[in-house]
Amino acid sequence: MSDCIFCKIIAGEIPAKKLCEDDEMIAFHDINPVAPVHFLVIPKKHIKNLLELEADDTPLVGRLFNKARELLKEQGCEENGGRFVINAKKHGLQTVDHLHIHVMGGRPMGWPPG
C-alpha cells in the first residue's frame, strides 16, 4: 500500500528504531511511547486490521504474538509483564490502517484503558 506508513517502514522508506525483522514481520519502538517499554510488532503482509484477517493468516498472527512475548521479555519485563493491544477501526482507535500489536511494559497499566 503506497500510502501506508507501516508499509513505508517495511520498505525502508521511513526510518524506524527496529528491535527485529524477518521475512514475515518487523518490530520497532513506538515514536510516541506511553510506557518505558513501548514497541509495535507488525506483519509485512498488509492486513488492514484484525477484523480483516483470513483463516490463512492464523499462523502469522500466532508468530506475531510469540515474537511480541519474546521481545517484551528481552526488554526486561518478564517478571512484571505488560500489555498487548490491537486496536481495530475507528471505535477501537486504530490510527494506522495496518494490523499492529502495541506492546507496553515497564510500569503498571490502568484499567479501563480509555
Number of C-alpha atoms within 10 A of each C-alpha: 12 7 8 14 15 24 19 14 16 20 11 10 11 11 11 15 11 15 15 12 15 9 8 12 17 21 26 18 17 19 11 8 12 13 16 11 18 22 28 22 25 26 24 19 16 14 18 17 17 17 10 11 13 9 7 8 12 11 9 14 18 11 14 21 16 11 17 22 17 13 19 22 16 11 15 13 18 15 7 11 16 20 15 17 11 15 18 20 14 9 7 9 10 15 10 15 19 22 25 26 22 19 24 26 23 18 15 12 13 7 6 5 5 4
